[in-house]
Amino acid sequence: MPERVQQADSAVPGSVAVSGFGHGPGNGVSSGLPSPSTLRRAILVNLRQHGPMSPDGLATHLGASRTGVLQQLHALEQGGLVSHEVERHGVGRPRHRYDVTADAQDLFPMDYDGFALGLIEAISTVGGDALLDEVLAARRQQLGARLRARLDERVPPDAPLADRVRELAVIQDAAGYLAEAVVAADGTIRLREHNCAIYNVSRDATSCCEAELALFREVLGPDVERETHIAAGDRSCTYRVGSNRPD
């Protein structure tokens, strides 16, 4: 099967999944023949809301065919998103009851942005800007230690600065920043992030952006300057690295 069943077909949609599915027949699935992706999402939401269910129970609850439900359960199980247990009740065919796995949690709506913003506000309320700066500095030290360890592991100590920037771009890209390292014809090195992975937080707490700039200076050297800034309306966060500057 595709990766995590294509992450359950682009994940369970937030309010649509919860309000459109999971409330029995008449939940938007029973009318007509549901598509495989719609049925997959409906199965995940129903299992999450109502707990372990048999294929027959799911089919009745969703107004779908037992064969269709079984096909999607098997696909989800291969993707590691559901698992099943066998229940035996005396004589007769054992009953299979399916439930979501811990890996399926990432497919459901989360509010990390709201939590982070609330936490930042709480820190400021308790200790003001001084405490917030102290907390962000501690976080920067943690990240800096991990980044330096990764760079030291992957990049030889005598490697050109551009190689360190390229490796940092790989790390940031894996963290969701759509990052790349760009070396111009005149040798100017730039780290460009086309996405802000913490946009909703950084938009309201600019100290997070300053912490990122300080972090890059710690791991790449003091001569790092931000040229463009997503939070300020630019298309990317671009950092010029090193002493070489365009004319």
Beta strands, then each sheet from edge to edge (+ up, - down):
strand 1: 82-87
strand 2: 95-100
strand 3: 179-183
strand 4: 189-193
strand 5: 224-228
strand 6: 237-241
sheet 1: 1+ 2-
sheet 2: 3+ 4- 6+ 5-
end
